[in-house]
Amino acid sequence: MGSIQSPDTPQDPSNFPDPAAVKKDGTKTLRDHLIEAVTNDPDLPALGSSIARIVQLSSSDDQSIQQLAYFVLSDVSLTQKILRLSNSVAFRSVSNKVNTSITKAIFLLGFNSVKTCALAMLLVDGMSGKRAEHVRTELIHALAASMISRELVKLSTFKDAEEIAVVALFKNLGRLLLAAYDHDLYQKMMALIEQGTHTPTQASQAVLDFNLDTLTETILGKWNIPSVSFKHLKTSLQAS
């Protein structure tokens, strides 16, 4: 294997150690290398900061609506996508006028819906260009889980459907990051799952020698995701 790159540069996945070859003598584990790769990737620290800012917003006051509007407007691509969604047939107003206001879009779509959509769009944009095929598959799963969770929670007594939708969106972040940074190990793990011989947790442990859920928790912690949402995520991970 090649030598470890400088902490100031993104890790090359080809330099990651084989988990079976990692020694118990203080040598960095595969999990350590993945965390360093994510931490040092020039795109992802900004992604984590943006995600944390949105998750922290509450729908309980007008200031939060303003902050969400300002955040969306600070990103041209995100602004265009939210406006496009607000002008879709499902949300088009009776007057049929084209909406060009982000604040109005928030009222049309709902604060929590815009918040969750923005998180999903940031995640997709932030992971673009990284091992496209496998990353695309994991992103589709994440978005589908978020949408399905939002609908299922409506049938329960839980009050905040969007909080569950956010948790579902990031539940398999560890697997998404593995797909982005080490597609060979990702394929080996998925092969075991698809064969039906291993659960996702068992496959992760067999191939990587650690549970990917712990990687998810670590990364979200480094991104300073608020403790309340983090607690719900941990509960969700432990229950699955």
C-alpha positions as CSV (number, residue, x, y, z in Angstrom):
1,M,0.0,0.0,0.0
2,G,1.1,3.6,-0.6
3,S,2.1,6.0,2.2
4,I,-0.4,8.2,3.9
5,Q,-0.8,11.6,2.4
6,S,-0.5,14.9,4.2
7,P,-3.4,15.8,6.6
8,D,-4.0,18.8,4.4
9,T,-4.8,16.8,1.3
10,P,-7.7,14.4,0.7
11,Q,-6.9,10.7,1.2
12,D,-6.4,8.5,-1.9
13,P,-8.7,5.4,-1.3
14,S,-5.9,3.3,-2.9
15,N,-3.8,4.0,0.2
16,F,-6.4,2.6,2.6
17,P,-5.2,-0.5,4.4
18,D,-6.8,-3.9,4.1
19,P,-8.7,-4.3,7.3
20,A,-7.5,-7.8,7.7
21,A,-3.9,-6.6,7.5
22,V,-4.3,-3.8,10.1
23,K,-2.0,-4.5,13.2
24,K,-3.0,-3.9,16.8
25,D,0.2,-1.9,17.4
26,G,-1.1,1.6,17.1
27,T,-1.4,1.5,13.3
28,K,-4.3,3.4,11.9
29,T,-7.4,1.3,11.1
30,L,-9.5,1.5,8.0
31,R,-12.1,3.4,10.0
32,D,-9.4,6.0,11.0
33,H,-8.4,6.4,7.3
34,L,-12.0,6.8,6.2
35,I,-12.6,9.5,8.9
36,E,-9.5,11.3,7.8
37,A,-10.5,11.1,4.2
38,V,-13.9,12.6,4.9
39,T,-12.5,15.3,7.3
40,N,-9.8,16.3,4.8
41,D,-12.0,16.3,1.7
42,P,-12.2,20.0,0.6
43,D,-15.9,19.6,-0.3
44,L,-17.2,17.9,2.8
45,P,-16.3,20.2,5.7
46,A,-18.5,22.9,4.0
47,L,-21.2,20.3,3.5
48,G,-21.2,19.3,7.2
49,S,-21.3,23.0,8.2
50,S,-24.2,23.7,5.9
51,I,-26.1,20.6,7.1
52,A,-25.6,21.6,10.8
53,R,-26.9,25.1,10.1
54,I,-30.1,23.8,8.5
55,V,-30.8,21.1,11.1
56,Q,-30.5,23.7,13.9
57,L,-33.3,25.8,12.4
58,S,-36.7,25.4,14.1
59,S,-40.0,26.2,12.4
60,S,-41.3,27.9,15.6
61,D,-40.5,31.5,14.7
62,D,-40.3,34.0,11.8
63,Q,-36.6,34.5,12.3
64,S,-36.0,30.8,11.4
65,I,-38.0,31.4,8.1
66,Q,-35.8,34.4,7.3
67,Q,-32.6,32.4,8.1
68,L,-33.7,29.5,5.9
69,A,-34.6,31.9,3.1
70,Y,-31.2,33.6,3.4
71,F,-29.4,30.3,3.5
72,V,-31.2,29.1,0.3
73,L,-30.5,32.4,-1.4
74,S,-26.8,32.1,-0.7
75,D,-26.6,29.1,-2.9
76,V,-27.7,29.7,-6.5
77,S,-28.1,26.1,-7.4
78,L,-30.2,25.4,-4.3
79,T,-32.3,28.5,-5.0
80,Q,-33.1,27.4,-8.5
81,K,-34.1,23.9,-7.3
82,I,-36.4,25.1,-4.5
83,L,-38.1,27.6,-6.9
84,R,-38.5,25.0,-9.5
85,L,-40.1,22.7,-6.9
86,S,-42.5,25.5,-5.7
87,N,-43.5,26.1,-9.4
88,S,-44.3,22.5,-10.1
89,V,-47.9,21.4,-10.8
90,A,-48.4,20.1,-7.3
91,F,-47.7,23.5,-5.7
92,R,-48.7,26.0,-8.5
93,S,-51.0,28.7,-7.1
94,V,-54.6,29.2,-8.4
95,S,-53.4,32.3,-10.2
96,N,-50.9,30.2,-12.1
97,K,-48.3,32.9,-11.6
98,V,-44.6,31.9,-11.6
99,N,-43.2,32.2,-8.1
100,T,-39.8,33.9,-7.9
101,S,-39.6,34.4,-4.2
102,I,-37.9,31.9,-1.8
103,T,-39.9,33.2,1.1
104,K,-43.1,32.5,-0.7
105,A,-41.7,29.1,-1.7
106,I,-41.2,28.3,2.0
107,F,-44.9,29.1,2.7
108,L,-46.1,27.1,-0.4
109,L,-44.0,24.0,0.3
110,G,-43.9,24.3,4.1
111,F,-40.9,25.2,6.3
112,N,-40.0,21.6,7.2
113,S,-40.4,20.4,3.6
114,V,-38.0,23.1,2.3
115,K,-35.6,22.3,5.1
116,T,-35.6,18.5,4.3
117,C,-35.4,19.2,0.6
118,A,-32.4,21.5,1.1
119,L,-30.6,18.9,3.2
120,A,-31.2,16.2,0.5
121,M,-30.0,18.6,-2.3
122,L,-26.9,19.5,-0.3
123,L,-26.1,15.9,0.2
124,V,-26.5,15.0,-3.5
125,D,-24.5,18.0,-4.6
126,G,-21.8,17.5,-2.0
127,M,-21.2,13.8,-3.1
128,S,-21.4,14.4,-6.8
129,G,-18.5,13.2,-8.8
130,K,-17.4,10.6,-6.2
131,R,-17.6,7.0,-7.7
132,A,-20.8,8.0,-9.4
133,E,-22.5,4.6,-9.8
134,H,-22.3,3.4,-6.2
135,V,-22.8,6.8,-4.7
136,R,-25.8,7.4,-6.9
137,T,-27.3,4.1,-5.6
138,E,-26.8,5.0,-2.0
139,L,-28.2,8.5,-2.5
140,I,-31.3,7.1,-4.1
141,H,-31.7,4.8,-1.1
142,A,-31.2,7.7,1.3
143,L,-33.8,9.9,-0.5
144,A,-36.3,7.1,-0.8
145,A,-35.9,6.2,2.9
146,S,-36.5,9.9,3.8
147,M,-39.6,10.1,1.8
148,I,-41.1,6.8,2.9
149,S,-40.3,7.6,6.6
150,R,-42.1,10.9,6.3
151,E,-45.2,9.1,5.1
152,L,-45.0,6.3,7.6
153,V,-44.6,8.6,10.6
154,K,-47.9,10.2,9.7
155,L,-49.6,7.0,10.7
156,S,-47.9,7.0,14.1
157,T,-48.2,9.2,17.2
158,F,-44.8,10.8,16.6
159,K,-45.3,14.6,16.2
160,D,-42.4,15.7,14.1
161,A,-42.5,13.9,10.7
162,E,-39.7,16.0,9.3
163,E,-37.3,15.1,12.1
164,I,-37.7,11.4,11.2
165,A,-37.3,12.2,7.5
166,V,-34.0,13.9,8.3
167,V,-32.8,11.0,10.4
168,A,-33.7,8.6,7.6
169,L,-31.8,10.7,5.1
170,F,-28.5,10.4,7.0
171,K,-29.0,6.9,8.6
172,N,-26.7,5.2,6.0
173,L,-24.2,8.0,5.7
174,G,-21.4,5.6,6.6
175,R,-22.3,3.3,3.7
176,L,-22.5,6.3,1.3
177,L,-19.1,7.5,2.4
178,L,-17.6,4.0,1.9
179,A,-19.1,3.9,-1.6
180,A,-17.4,7.3,-2.3
181,Y,-14.0,6.5,-0.9
182,D,-13.4,2.7,-1.3
183,H,-15.7,1.2,-3.9
184,D,-13.9,-2.2,-3.8
185,L,-14.7,-2.8,-0.1
186,Y,-18.2,-1.4,-0.7
187,Q,-18.8,-4.0,-3.4
188,K,-17.5,-6.8,-1.2
189,M,-19.8,-5.8,1.6
190,M,-22.8,-5.4,-0.7
191,A,-22.2,-8.8,-2.3
192,L,-22.5,-10.4,1.2
193,I,-25.8,-8.5,1.8
194,E,-27.2,-9.4,-1.6
195,Q,-26.3,-13.1,-1.1
196,G,-28.5,-13.1,1.9
197,T,-25.8,-14.6,4.1
198,H,-25.2,-11.4,6.1
199,T,-27.2,-8.6,7.5
200,P,-25.8,-5.1,6.7
201,T,-24.3,-4.9,10.2
202,Q,-22.7,-8.4,9.9
203,A,-21.4,-7.6,6.4
204,S,-19.9,-4.4,7.6
205,Q,-18.2,-6.2,10.5
206,A,-16.9,-9.1,8.2
207,V,-15.5,-6.9,5.5
208,L,-14.4,-3.8,7.4
209,D,-13.9,-5.1,10.9
210,F,-16.2,-2.4,12.3
211,N,-19.8,-1.3,12.2
212,L,-20.5,1.4,9.6
213,D,-23.1,2.9,11.9
214,T,-20.3,4.0,14.3
215,L,-18.7,5.8,11.3
216,T,-22.0,7.6,10.7
217,E,-22.2,8.7,14.3
218,T,-18.6,9.9,14.3
219,I,-18.9,11.9,11.1
220,L,-22.2,13.6,12.2
221,G,-20.5,14.4,15.5
222,K,-17.6,16.0,13.6
223,W,-20.1,18.0,11.6
224,N,-21.7,19.3,14.8
225,I,-25.1,18.0,14.1
226,P,-27.3,19.2,17.0
227,S,-27.4,16.8,20.0
228,V,-31.2,16.4,19.8
229,S,-31.1,15.2,16.2
230,F,-28.0,13.2,16.9
231,K,-29.8,11.4,19.8
232,H,-32.7,10.5,17.5
233,L,-30.3,9.2,14.9
234,K,-28.5,7.0,17.5
235,T,-31.8,5.6,18.7
236,S,-32.7,4.8,15.1
237,L,-29.4,3.2,14.4
238,Q,-29.6,1.0,17.5
239,A,-33.2,0.0,16.7
240,S,-32.4,-1.2,13.2
